[in-house]
Amino acid sequence: MKIKQPEPFTFEGGDRAVLLLHGFTGHSADVRMLGRFLQKKGYTSHAPIYRGHGKEPEALAEATPEQWWSDVLDALNYLRDQGYEEIAVAGLSLGGVLGLKLAYSEQIKGIVTMCSPMFFDNEEQLTQGFRYKAKQYKQLEGKDEDTINQEVKELMDDSKDMFKQLGNFIKSVHDEVDQIYTPTFVVQAEQDEMINKESANYIYENVETDQKDIKWYKNSGHVITMDKEKEQLHEDVLEFLESLDWS
């Protein structure tokens, strides 16, 4: 069975732009509802899909964090090329890590991190999540159980280097968070079982900006953008965006 590949999106809504960044193993659907909400409120949003994501799991095993960073820079420059001069960033999980790197590397208006890891102590959860998604994908392709198990085993062996690079990338961003002077809103789900939730406090305490806020969501899990409190999250992200000094 042929699986329909997800696409990046751009939802035009106004002169203020927001770059929306998805999580590891995810794609643009992670942030699509948030993008539509912001469009209705007068914001333009753009969500790329990083290399290896939204495709067969083997493609992800071959990708690198440096490629994902390059894809995020391309997405930022895409918005600039469209004439958007002021751009805020909101990222889920790995997207938040990439967004934090943008905040100390580029001129952005504000950064929202949502359930973003700052410690690579969750490799077991990540590999389990990756294994589960890979199995799911291969079931959708219509493969039999033995073939799936064999292919997933090979995939996990082949992805070790990618996970090692991911750990190094997260650590490199962790070490630079105190270089961030951009307004920051830290979002963390209390039911998050994927990352070390102390990451949220680490980001909040270490960014150097005076304009920062943190909020915990009691009834949400890791993919907070699609969970029970998503409507509240939408309103809170909007409130943060409205507080920024847009010209």
Backbone as CSV, one residue per row, in Angstrom:
resi,resn,N_x,N_y,N_z,CA_x,CA_y,CA_z,C_x,C_y,C_z
1,MET,0.842,-1.193,0.000,0.000,0.000,0.000,0.885,1.255,0.000
2,LYS,0.539,2.210,-0.861,1.315,3.455,-0.920,0.806,4.418,0.158
3,ILE,1.733,4.941,0.957,1.356,5.844,2.047,1.526,7.290,1.588
4,LYS,0.490,8.074,1.812,0.542,9.491,1.407,1.537,10.245,2.294
5,GLN,2.481,10.929,1.672,3.501,11.657,2.438,2.949,13.016,2.874
6,PRO,3.229,13.412,4.132,2.802,14.742,4.584,3.576,15.848,3.871
7,GLU,3.023,17.037,3.872,3.635,18.182,3.185,3.911,19.307,4.188
8,PRO,4.920,20.137,3.918,5.058,21.387,4.689,3.829,22.265,4.414
9,PHE,3.597,23.253,5.255,2.489,24.168,4.967,2.876,25.614,5.239
10,THR,2.194,26.510,4.537,2.242,27.943,4.819,0.800,28.433,4.865
11,PHE,0.385,28.972,6.010,-0.966,29.531,6.162,-0.829,31.041,6.291
12,GLU,-1.230,31.768,5.255,-1.078,33.223,5.267,-2.205,33.881,6.052
13,GLY,-1.809,34.772,6.984,-2.821,35.415,7.813,-2.546,36.875,8.116
14,GLY,-1.319,37.335,7.919,-0.991,38.726,8.231,0.503,38.965,8.122
15,ASP,0.930,40.175,8.506,2.344,40.565,8.363,3.256,39.925,9.405
16,ARG,2.680,39.499,10.522,3.491,38.859,11.559,3.592,37.368,11.253
17,ALA,4.806,36.847,11.285,5.002,35.442,10.893,5.492,34.601,12.068
18,VAL,5.064,33.354,12.070,5.501,32.397,13.091,6.006,31.138,12.384
19,LEU,7.227,30.756,12.699,7.808,29.513,12.193,7.435,28.402,13.174
20,LEU,6.742,27.379,12.694,6.279,26.279,13.544,7.117,25.035,13.270
21,LEU,7.717,24.481,14.322,8.685,23.393,14.164,8.207,22.122,14.873
22,HIS,8.140,21.027,14.116,7.614,19.763,14.645,8.661,19.002,15.452
23,GLY,8.219,17.881,16.027,9.086,17.085,16.884,9.810,15.968,16.147
24,PHE,10.670,15.280,16.872,11.431,14.142,16.352,10.461,13.007,16.003
25,THR,10.631,12.417,14.843,9.768,11.382,14.231,8.407,11.935,13.794
26,GLY,8.125,13.213,14.057,6.850,13.802,13.658,6.960,14.494,12.313
27,HIS,5.985,15.343,12.029,6.019,16.163,10.811,5.047,17.320,10.992
28,SER,4.708,17.993,9.909,3.947,19.246,10.009,2.588,19.093,10.686
29,ALA,2.016,17.872,10.679,0.721,17.665,11.348,0.793,17.977,12.850
30,ASP,2.002,17.845,13.438,2.192,18.156,14.869,1.708,19.568,15.216
31,VAL,1.891,20.485,14.269,1.652,21.911,14.555,0.580,22.516,13.639
32,ARG,-0.126,21.670,12.910,-1.097,22.155,11.928,-2.267,22.900,12.580
33,MET,-2.820,22.338,13.658,-3.961,22.990,14.327,-3.551,24.345,14.901
34,LEU,-2.351,24.410,15.463,-1.839,25.680,15.974,-1.688,26.684,14.830
35,GLY,-1.201,26.217,13.687,-1.046,27.084,12.513,-2.375,27.648,12.036
36,ARG,-3.401,26.814,11.965,-4.729,27.267,11.538,-5.316,28.279,12.530
37,PHE,-5.115,28.006,13.819,-5.598,28.918,14.857,-4.941,30.289,14.703
38,LEU,-3.622,30.304,14.533,-2.899,31.573,14.413,-3.287,32.318,13.140
39,GLN,-3.551,31.567,12.069,-3.992,32.200,10.825,-5.283,33.002,11.059
40,LYS,-6.207,32.387,11.799,-7.483,33.070,12.083,-7.281,34.325,12.927
41,LYS,-6.167,34.343,13.671,-5.887,35.491,14.553,-4.968,36.518,13.885
42,GLY,-4.728,36.351,12.578,-3.979,37.371,11.842,-2.489,37.125,11.705
43,TYR,-2.053,35.899,11.998,-0.634,35.559,11.866,-0.423,34.610,10.690
44,THR,0.674,34.801,9.987,1.094,33.839,8.969,1.973,32.787,9.638
45,SER,1.770,31.533,9.294,2.652,30.501,9.859,3.196,29.609,8.753
46,HIS,4.398,29.120,9.006,5.052,28.214,8.054,5.663,27.065,8.842
47,ALA,5.398,25.832,8.389,5.953,24.645,9.043,6.688,23.791,8.016
48,PRO,7.996,23.674,8.148,8.755,22.786,7.263,8.648,21.339,7.751
49,ILE,9.179,20.417,6.974,9.387,19.039,7.431,10.875,18.751,7.262
50,TYR,11.540,18.383,8.356,12.988,18.154,8.291,13.286,16.874,7.504
51,ARG,14.493,16.822,6.992,14.910,15.664,6.203,14.730,14.348,6.973
52,GLY,14.238,13.362,6.269,14.035,12.035,6.874,12.722,11.885,7.603
53,HIS,12.019,12.972,7.867,10.753,12.925,8.606,9.562,12.821,7.655
54,GLY,8.503,12.167,8.135,7.292,12.037,7.336,7.431,11.037,6.198
55,LYS,8.508,10.228,6.231,8.756,9.233,5.179,8.951,7.865,5.824
56,GLU,9.456,6.918,5.030,9.767,5.599,5.594,10.830,5.764,6.680
57,PRO,10.766,4.956,7.751,11.678,5.148,8.897,13.162,5.053,8.542
58,GLU,13.502,4.307,7.482,14.909,4.207,7.063,15.474,5.577,6.686
59,ALA,14.614,6.444,6.152,15.064,7.793,5.757,15.487,8.595,6.984
60,LEU,14.792,8.388,8.105,15.131,9.111,9.336,16.463,8.611,9.905
61,ALA,16.679,7.315,9.836,17.929,6.740,10.351,19.147,7.285,9.608
62,GLU,18.938,7.703,8.351,20.054,8.213,7.546,20.256,9.720,7.688
63,ALA,19.307,10.402,8.335,19.381,11.863,8.459,20.227,12.255,9.674
64,THR,20.598,13.536,9.736,21.424,14.021,10.850,20.844,15.320,11.420
65,PRO,21.127,15.606,12.697,20.679,16.875,13.282,21.202,18.098,12.527
66,GLU,22.389,17.994,11.954,22.918,19.128,11.176,22.045,19.407,9.952
67,GLN,21.525,18.355,9.351,20.599,18.531,8.223,19.300,19.182,8.700
68,TRP,18.819,18.760,9.874,17.567,19.340,10.401,17.753,20.820,10.711
69,TRP,18.918,21.158,11.244,19.228,22.562,11.526,19.263,23.364,10.224
70,SER,19.875,22.795,9.202,19.919,23.437,7.893,18.504,23.625,7.322
71,ASP,17.636,22.637,7.539,16.243,22.731,7.057,15.488,23.854,7.775
72,VAL,15.771,24.028,9.064,15.120,25.086,9.840,15.609,26.467,9.377
73,LEU,16.895,26.588,9.119,17.420,27.855,8.577,16.798,28.168,7.215
74,ASP,16.647,27.130,6.386,16.001,27.319,5.078,14.566,27.804,5.251
75,ALA,13.862,27.253,6.238,12.473,27.634,6.484,12.378,29.086,6.961
76,LEU,13.314,29.481,7.825,13.358,30.867,8.292,13.607,31.809,7.114
77,ASN,14.553,31.427,6.267,14.882,32.257,5.099,13.757,32.264,4.064
78,TYR,12.996,31.183,4.011,11.822,31.153,3.135,10.841,32.257,3.543
79,LEU,10.579,32.368,4.840,9.678,33.426,5.328,10.250,34.810,5.036
80,ARG,11.560,34.957,5.248,12.196,36.252,4.951,12.072,36.597,3.461
81,ASP,12.270,35.584,2.620,12.171,35.799,1.169,10.753,36.168,0.741
82,GLN,9.769,35.730,1.546,8.374,36.087,1.254,8.036,37.501,1.732
83,GLY,9.032,38.156,2.363,8.833,39.540,2.792,8.518,39.718,4.268
84,TYR,8.551,38.621,5.043,8.278,38.741,6.488,9.569,39.133,7.208
85,GLU,9.533,40.303,7.826,10.746,40.798,8.481,10.805,40.422,9.951
86,GLU,9.638,40.237,10.562,9.595,39.893,11.991,8.972,38.511,12.139
87,ILE,9.759,37.603,12.713,9.351,36.196,12.770,9.561,35.654,14.180
88,ALA,8.490,35.097,14.742,8.593,34.376,16.015,8.668,32.881,15.700
89,VAL,9.062,32.094,16.693,9.241,30.652,16.490,8.540,29.896,17.613
90,ALA,7.820,28.824,17.249,7.242,27.926,18.250,7.585,26.503,17.845
91,GLY,8.199,25.758,18.769,8.650,24.412,18.423,8.253,23.384,19.461
92,LEU,7.826,22.211,18.965,7.463,21.090,19.822,8.646,20.132,19.945
93,SER,9.008,19.781,21.179,10.028,18.773,21.440,11.352,19.127,20.732
94,LEU,11.818,18.305,19.798,13.031,18.638,19.045,12.889,19.994,18.349
95,GLY,11.670,20.323,17.904,11.429,21.631,17.277,11.747,22.783,18.208
96,GLY,11.493,22.590,19.513,11.840,23.611,20.497,13.338,23.739,20.690
97,VAL,14.049,22.609,20.613,15.517,22.637,20.708,16.091,23.410,19.515
98,LEU,15.574,23.101,18.331,16.003,23.822,17.125,15.638,25.306,17.222
99,GLY,14.476,25.594,17.808,14.051,26.983,17.997,14.957,27.739,18.956
100,LEU,15.401,27.081,20.023,16.330,27.714,20.967,17.650,28.046,20.266
101,LYS,18.104,27.132,19.399,19.338,27.409,18.642,19.135,28.628,17.737
102,LEU,17.947,28.740,17.129,17.642,29.930,16.332,17.699,31.186,17.192
103,ALA,17.198,31.069,18.434,17.096,32.243,19.307,18.458,32.828,19.656
104,TYR,19.512,31.991,19.699,20.846,32.575,19.970,21.697,32.699,18.713
105,SER,21.168,32.253,17.557,21.946,32.328,16.317,21.421,33.364,15.337
106,GLU,20.134,33.663,15.417,19.475,34.513,14.423,18.640,35.583,15.133
107,GLN,18.193,36.553,14.351,17.324,37.602,14.888,15.878,37.119,14.792
108,ILE,15.294,36.708,15.917,13.879,36.338,15.916,13.152,37.124,16.996
109,LYS,11.829,37.148,16.869,10.996,38.020,17.715,10.727,37.425,19.091
110,GLY,10.570,36.107,19.130,10.269,35.419,20.381,10.326,33.924,20.138
111,ILE,10.458,33.153,21.225,10.551,31.698,21.090,9.594,31.021,22.077
112,VAL,8.806,30.070,21.571,7.973,29.207,22.412,8.544,27.798,22.320
113,THR,8.941,27.234,23.466,9.373,25.828,23.480,8.265,25.013,24.127
114,MET,7.936,23.888,23.508,6.871,23.028,24.026,7.422,21.626,24.255
115,CYS,7.542,21.231,25.526,8.021,19.882,25.883,9.353,19.572,25.199
116,SER,10.299,20.483,25.351,11.582,20.371,24.636,12.690,19.856,25.558
117,PRO,13.391,18.794,25.144,14.413,18.197,26.007,15.696,19.027,26.055
118,MET,16.273,19.101,27.240,17.579,19.744,27.418,18.621,18.759,27.928
119,PHE,18.162,17.544,28.226,19.061,16.496,28.733,18.829,15.252,27.882
120,PHE,19.910,14.637,27.411,19.728,13.430,26.593,19.773,12.208,27.509
121,ASP,18.760,12.149,28.396,18.659,10.995,29.307,17.409,10.190,28.955
122,ASN,16.888,10.422,27.751,15.639,9.762,27.350,15.829,8.927,26.079
123,GLU,17.066,8.451,25.879,17.337,7.697,24.643,16.461,6.444,24.574
124,GLU,16.233,5.820,25.734,15.404,4.606,25.757,13.984,4.908,25.276
125,GLN,13.402,6.032,25.789,12.050,6.420,25.367,12.025,6.757,23.872
126,LEU,13.071,7.456,23.413,13.139,7.849,21.999,13.245,6.628,21.086
127,THR,14.115,5.690,21.456,14.284,4.509,20.603,13.009,3.662,20.619
128,GLN,12.340,3.566,21.770,11.064,2.838,21.837,10.023,3.501,20.940
129,GLY,9.965,4.836,21.001,9.023,5.591,20.168,9.321,5.401,18.688
130,PHE,10.600,5.419,18.361,11.028,5.247,16.970,10.671,3.841,16.490
131,ARG,10.927,2.844,17.345,10.615,1.446,17.001,9.113,1.280,16.761
132,TYR,8.318,1.885,17.637,6.859,1.786,17.529,6.363,2.414,16.215
133,LYS,6.879,3.601,15.908,6.452,4.287,14.677,6.895,3.524,13.432
134,ALA,8.093,2.948,13.493,8.604,2.177,12.351,7.720,0.957,12.095
135,LYS,7.352,0.286,13.178,6.494,-0.906,13.063,5.139,-0.524,12.467
136,GLN,4.595,0.574,12.987,3.302,1.074,12.520,3.348,1.354,11.009
137,TYR,4.419,2.025,10.576,4.574,2.394,9.170,4.615,1.135,8.298
138,LYS,5.372,0.133,8.747,5.527,-1.086,7.965,4.233,-1.908,7.933
139,GLN,3.446,-1.823,9.000,2.127,-2.474,8.997,1.216,-1.808,7.960
140,LEU,1.288,-0.471,7.891,0.488,0.255,6.893,0.912,-0.101,5.467
141,GLU,2.194,-0.433,5.303,2.689,-0.849,3.987,2.192,-2.248,3.612
142,GLY,1.615,-2.953,4.622,1.051,-4.280,4.351,2.052,-5.413,4.448
143,LYS,3.167,-5.194,5.146,4.183,-6.245,5.268,3.777,-7.264,6.344
144,ASP,4.286,-8.497,6.219,3.954,-9.523,7.219,4.829,-9.357,8.456
145,GLU,4.402,-10.006,9.527,5.030,-9.820,10.850,6.525,-10.142,10.856
146,ASP,6.917,-11.265,10.230,8.341,-11.661,10.218,9.196,-10.617,9.496
147,THR,8.698,-10.150,8.354,9.428,-9.125,7.587,9.564,-7.847,8.416
148,ILE,8.465,-7.463,9.056,8.473,-6.243,9.885,9.515,-6.363,10.994
149,ASN,9.500,-7.482,11.718,10.430,-7.658,12.843,11.883,-7.610,12.380
150,GLN,12.157,-8.248,11.242,13.520,-8.264,10.704,13.958,-6.856,10.286
151,GLU,13.075,-6.156,9.579,13.413,-4.812,9.093,13.575,-3.824,10.246
152,VAL,12.731,-3.950,11.267,12.822,-3.040,12.418,14.117,-3.293,13.191
153,LYS,14.506,-4.575,13.319,15.766,-4.898,14.004,16.959,-4.255,13.265
154,GLU,16.982,-4.383,11.951,18.062,-3.785,11.150,18.046,-2.256,11.275
155,LEU,16.845,-1.713,11.273,16.685,-0.260,11.375,17.260,0.263,12.696
156,MET,16.968,-0.428,13.800,17.445,0.028,15.109,18.976,-0.030,15.173
157,ASP,19.560,-1.052,14.545,21.029,-1.138,14.484,21.607,0.018,13.660
158,ASP,20.943,0.309,12.544,21.434,1.358,11.639,21.250,2.770,12.193
159,SER,20.360,2.926,13.187,20.039,4.279,13.670,20.866,4.697,14.889
160,LYS,21.770,3.833,15.344,22.541,4.156,16.560,23.340,5.445,16.412
161,ASP,23.943,5.628,15.250,24.761,6.822,15.029,23.906,8.087,15.028
162,MET,22.722,7.982,14.441,21.811,9.139,14.419,21.423,9.553,15.836
163,PHE,21.139,8.565,16.692,20.775,8.886,18.080,21.960,9.507,18.837
164,LYS,23.149,9.021,18.549,24.341,9.599,19.184,24.497,11.075,18.792
165,GLN,24.317,11.349,17.507,24.410,12.735,17.032,23.310,13.604,17.630
166,LEU,22.117,13.020,17.779,20.999,13.757,18.384,21.344,14.153,19.822
167,GLY,21.932,13.217,20.567,22.346,13.517,21.943,23.359,14.648,21.995
168,ASN,24.322,14.623,21.100,25.339,15.683,21.059,24.720,17.032,20.688
169,PHE,23.741,16.993,19.792,23.083,18.237,19.369,22.309,18.866,20.533
170,ILE,21.552,18.038,21.242,20.779,18.550,22.391,21.729,19.148,23.428
171,LYS,22.844,18.458,23.697,23.814,18.968,24.678,24.400,20.312,24.225
172,SER,24.674,20.439,22.919,25.275,21.687,22.423,24.316,22.871,22.618
173,VAL,23.017,22.629,22.424,22.029,23.700,22.637,21.872,23.981,24.132
174,HIS,21.817,22.928,24.934,21.755,23.060,26.403,22.838,24.015,26.912
175,ASP,24.032,23.892,26.349,25.181,24.674,26.825,25.152,26.133,26.376
176,GLU,24.242,26.482,25.457,24.197,27.855,24.923,22.933,28.625,25.320
177,VAL,22.058,27.996,26.096,20.766,28.620,26.423,20.942,29.970,27.128
178,ASP,22.035,30.114,27.876,22.257,31.394,28.579,22.708,32.505,27.626
179,GLN,22.767,32.221,26.333,23.058,33.264,25.333,21.764,33.830,24.726
180,ILE,20.619,33.421,25.275,19.329,33.819,24.688,18.772,35.053,25.398
181,TYR,18.577,36.102,24.621,18.005,37.356,25.140,16.643,37.632,24.498
182,THR,16.154,36.663,23.757,14.872,36.757,23.060,13.730,36.426,24.026
183,PRO,12.595,37.137,23.977,11.450,36.770,24.815,11.112,35.285,24.652
184,THR,10.860,34.624,25.782,10.726,33.160,25.794,9.496,32.726,26.583
185,PHE,8.747,31.797,26.009,7.606,31.176,26.692,7.854,29.668,26.702
186,VAL,7.980,29.115,27.919,8.277,27.689,28.081,6.987,26.948,28.444
187,VAL,6.641,25.976,27.629,5.431,25.171,27.811,5.853,23.756,28.177
188,GLN,5.228,23.190,29.230,5.563,21.804,29.590,4.316,21.049,30.043
189,ALA,4.132,19.856,29.490,3.029,18.974,29.874,3.429,18.175,31.108
190,GLU,2.544,18.130,32.087,2.852,17.391,33.316,2.824,15.879,33.109
191,GLN,2.066,15.413,32.112,1.967,13.966,31.845,2.996,13.501,30.809
192,ASP,3.982,14.318,30.532,5.007,14.014,29.530,5.879,12.853,30.008
193,GLU,5.832,11.739,29.286,6.645,10.572,29.657,7.820,10.375,28.700
194,MET,7.980,11.330,27.787,9.018,11.176,26.756,10.338,11.851,27.147
195,ILE,10.246,12.988,27.854,11.479,13.715,28.187,11.569,13.970,29.693
196,ASN,12.730,14.408,30.127,12.944,14.847,31.503,12.264,16.210,31.664
197,LYS,11.216,16.267,32.470,10.423,17.497,32.591,11.200,18.640,33.233
198,GLU,12.320,18.316,33.889,13.174,19.372,34.454,13.747,20.273,33.359
199,SER,13.691,19.785,32.119,14.154,20.588,30.976,13.460,21.945,30.949
200,ALA,12.160,21.947,31.258,11.384,23.197,31.220,11.945,24.211,32.213
201,ASN,12.201,23.762,33.439,12.767,24.665,34.444,14.162,25.128,34.044
202,TYR,14.937,24.220,33.443,16.289,24.583,33.008,16.236,25.721,31.988
203,ILE,15.367,25.581,30.990,15.252,26.633,29.962,14.832,27.947,30.615
204,TYR,13.771,27.874,31.417,13.217,29.086,32.029,14.261,29.806,32.891
205,GLU,15.003,29.040,33.671,15.954,29.644,34.606,17.214,30.166,33.908
206,ASN,17.559,29.598,32.760,18.852,29.932,32.151,18.805,30.912,30.993
207,VAL,17.637,31.099,30.356,17.600,32.143,29.318,17.816,33.493,29.993
208,GLU,18.498,34.386,29.309,18.892,35.662,29.914,17.856,36.774,29.735
209,THR,16.811,36.505,28.967,15.819,37.542,28.710,15.037,37.907,29.971
210,ASP,14.626,39.170,30.066,13.763,39.595,31.173,12.312,39.214,30.899
211,GLN,11.978,39.041,29.624,10.606,38.708,29.263,10.496,37.202,29.056
212,LYS,10.140,36.511,30.131,10.016,35.059,30.026,8.895,34.562,30.924
213,ASP,8.304,33.454,30.515,7.202,32.864,31.269,7.271,31.349,31.114
214,ILE,6.700,30.641,32.086,6.649,29.176,32.018,5.254,28.746,32.446
215,LYS,4.724,27.741,31.766,3.403,27.229,32.155,3.390,25.708,32.050
216,TRP,2.811,25.090,33.093,2.662,23.637,33.135,1.202,23.281,32.847
217,TYR,1.011,22.245,32.024,-0.330,21.810,31.632,-0.598,20.444,32.248
218,LYS,-1.549,20.440,33.173,-1.768,19.296,34.055,-2.210,18.025,33.323
219,ASN,-3.026,18.171,32.293,-3.687,17.005,31.688,-3.145,16.622,30.314
220,SER,-1.938,17.095,29.989,-1.402,16.842,28.646,-0.160,15.959,28.686
221,GLY,0.027,15.205,27.580,1.227,14.403,27.380,2.196,15.109,26.438
222,HIS,3.194,14.366,25.978,4.323,14.962,25.258,3.901,15.766,24.020
223,VAL,3.017,15.193,23.206,2.597,15.921,21.993,1.448,16.856,22.385
224,ILE,1.800,17.884,23.111,0.831,18.780,23.744,-0.020,19.527,22.713
225,THR,0.517,19.710,21.521,-0.204,20.439,20.467,-1.429,19.681,19.971
226,MET,-1.513,18.383,20.306,-2.640,17.568,19.844,-3.366,16.911,21.016
227,ASP,-3.110,17.400,22.214,-3.673,16.747,23.399,-4.865,17.532,23.964
228,LYS,-5.321,17.122,25.150,-6.577,17.625,25.731,-6.615,19.137,25.925
229,GLU,-5.452,19.740,26.200,-5.438,21.178,26.519,-4.969,22.033,25.340
230,LYS,-5.115,21.490,24.126,-4.590,22.220,22.960,-5.251,23.580,22.765
231,GLU,-6.553,23.678,23.046,-7.219,24.985,22.880,-6.647,26.017,23.842
232,GLN,-6.396,25.602,25.086,-5.782,26.507,26.057,-4.373,26.888,25.621
233,LEU,-3.641,25.896,25.115,-2.292,26.155,24.601,-2.335,27.197,23.482
234,HIS,-3.280,27.042,22.557,-3.429,28.008,21.457,-3.591,29.427,21.997
235,GLU,-4.479,29.578,22.965,-4.738,30.908,23.545,-3.491,31.454,24.237
236,ASP,-2.763,30.582,24.930,-1.567,31.025,25.662,-0.438,31.432,24.704
237,VAL,-0.285,30.679,23.620,0.726,31.041,22.613,0.354,32.381,21.979
238,LEU,-0.935,32.552,21.686,-1.403,33.824,21.110,-1.126,34.987,22.068
239,GLU,-1.418,34.781,23.343,-1.186,35.837,24.339,0.295,36.225,24.381
240,PHE,1.176,35.208,24.319,2.614,35.483,24.292,2.986,36.274,23.035
241,LEU,2.485,35.842,21.890,2.802,36.530,20.626,2.319,37.981,20.654
242,GLU,1.125,38.178,21.234,0.562,39.530,21.302,1.380,40.445,22.221
243,SER,2.118,39.843,23.151,2.918,40.626,24.117,4.250,41.093,23.521
244,LEU,4.606,40.559,22.357,5.908,40.902,21.755,5.861,42.282,21.121
245,ASP,7.031,42.858,20.979,7.151,44.236,20.475,7.264,44.223,18.948
246,TRP,6.149,43.941,18.273,6.125,43.955,16.808,6.120,45.413,16.340
247,SER,6.816,45.694,15.248,6.860,47.095,14.797,5.639,47.402,13.905
